[in-house]
């Protein structure tokens, strides 16, 4: 007997894609996670632009984590010109990144993942029975957005982060106000871990390489080397010697892989697996109270990893605000030609930017690999192993399970190049 699983559009993810599976006698004959988001050509139209135009342009790659693209591009351009920034700039960039973690993780956990696990079509349907939970989500999301606006100048596509500093530094009094909001939000973050720990997690583990930044003394966001559970340990400038991409005819997103090995996963779960000891004490305690052990290679625990990181993000933000003195700094620098590289951890995972600029500061080459472009190959590999276990389920349940596999990654498909309406038909 043959069966065809056809997914036209996936709900509750960003971007456009589809899933086509053909099965015969219980064996998968073909499986394609088709990404048909039109190519956006960011790398191409950066060529010929002045270096200081780049951060504003690349922040438009994503409306959910624009600060990650902006700061990563700035760091790569600084690397090209040999610019070393101050501790204050590093702290403000880290705080900006943490604000994105708070809003993005909250969005995924409550709006995208929770309806799956709790049996609702959407968060709007869920609100009738979980009003206090949804209100908690809105409070946390608002806090993350407001903190982004405080550091970055506005909530979406921030404007203050710049080469060698910030065009505007927030007032200490303003940040102290956020400290009080963060202290109040701590309980909401801890309750988020408890909520996610009630989700019914499918029993699914696949042996794959987990990749993330690791700095050694702090939970890495904008610093460190790229490491993995299978021995990878490289600097940003070595990235292209170890991470390559291939084109698949069914996808406008390239498929990333480790040279000599295979696909890999980036994101909250790999970060927690590789940097668990560097989480805040309360984040580690909250993780321990779930009874789930780390390292963990069940991708359905990605939502729990996000919740643990949410607690950590609140704690780290408070710690940074406490130590920041905040003063205006000299942000002048000399334009130089060169090639620069940067790796950071966006909410969804590792983000890579590299640029070659000439002596006039004109971009001659750009190379950008967002988290979803790292993950799409691994998503497809997960589905190959997962799908045989759902073939006997109802049409509705099989649809949901396939969607959940992809939503584990919180994919931003537009960054990589609305996903799953599932049709199952006998052929």
C-alpha positions, 0 to 999 in steps of 0.5 A: 500500500502506498501513501502520500503526505502532502503539506502545502503550508505550515502554520505558526512559522515565519515564511513559506514552505511545504512538506511532501512525503511519499510512502510505499509499504511502510517505507519512505520513498521520498521526503522533501522539506520544500522551502519556496520562499523567493530568494531575497538577494541580501548578499548580492545587493550589499556589494557596492554599498558603503560599510555604514549602510550595511547594519541598517540594511541587514536588520531588515532581513528579520523583523523578529531578531533584527538586532542580531543581524545588525550587531553581527554585521557590525562586529564583522565590519569591525573585525575587517577594520581592526576595531576593538570596542569598549566593555560598555559597548560589549555590555550594551550589545549583550543587553540588546541581544538578551532583550531579543531573547526575552521577546523571541523566546516568549513568542515561540513558547506561548504563541507558537509551541504551547497551542501544539502541546496543549491541544489548541488551534492557536493562542487565541483559542487557548486564551479562553481556558488559559487567560492568566497564561496568555496575559503572562506571555503578553507581559514578558513580550512587552518587556522584551520589546521595551528593553529593545527600544531602550537600548536600540532606539526602537522595538523593530529594526533598532537604530542606535547600534553602530560601528565602534559603539552606539549613537545614543547611550540610554540613561542609567535611570532608565535602565534602573527602571528596567531592572525593577521590571526584570525583577518582577518578571523573574517569577513569570520566567520561572512559571514559564519553565513550569508550564513547559515542563507540563507539555507532553513530549514525544519520545524522539531522539536522533543522533545529530551534531549540536553546534553553538558558541562557547566562550568559557566564562559566560553564556556565549551570545556575541563572543566565543568559538564555535563548538559542537558535541562532536568535537568542532572547535573553531574561530569565526574566521575558520567558519568556511573551512568547516561549514559548507552549504549545498543546493537542493532542487526542492529548496531555495534555502541552502542545506548546511553541513559540517565538512566530512560529516553531516547536518547539525542543529543550532539554537536553544537546545544546543546552547543549553547542552554545550553551555549548561554550567554557564547558565545563571544559578536560578536557571540551572535550578529551574532546569534541575527541578524539571527532572529533565537531564542535559545534554538532551538530544530530543528536539521536542525539548527545544521549548524547555531550553527556550524557557530555561534561557528565558530565566537566564536572560532575565538574570543576565540583564539584571547583572549587566544593568547593575555593572553598567556605568553608562557614559558617552564614549568616543566612537571615531575610527579609521576606515580600513580595507580588509575581511572580517568575520563574526559569529553570534547567537541569535534567539534561533541559533548561530548566525554568521556574517562575513564581509570584504571591504576595500580601502574606501569602505565599499563592500566587495563581498558579503556572506550571511548564514542565518540560523534557519539556513543552518537548521533546514538540513537537520529538520529534514533529517529529523522528519526522515526518522520521525515520519514512520512513527506517525503513519498510522495516526489520523490525518489530523494528528499526523499533520500536527506531529509533522508541524511540531517537528519543524516548529521545534526549530522556530524556523524563520524561513524568510531569513533562510532564503507559512508552512503546514497544511497537510493532505494525506491521500492513498495512491 
